[in-house]
Amino acid sequence: MTRAALLGLCGGILLGGLFLLGVGIKTSLSPADCTDLSEVECSFRRDADQEMGRMQVIVGCGLLALGAAVVVLLRSKARPASS
């Protein structure tokens, strides 16, 4: 039961990491909508969007790595030691 719960949690972490990674890439690459903004405001918005996208990519990759590490850890404990 515990193993199944941990695998479900890892699945959620992996899906969350993939989603965050995708949103971060989209945020980083898509241009900011600068309608009704001054040049200074538009520049600030572009910089803020780029930094937010970069942070989302980093956190998404971290979640993917964490989920993959827990899956590998659970799989290695499940196999009996062969001599």
Secondary structure, DSSP 8 states (H G I E B T S, - for coil): -HHHHHHHHHHHHHHHHHHHHHHHHHHHHS----TT--HHHHHHHHHHHHHHHHHHHHHHHHHHHHHHHHHHHHHHHHS----
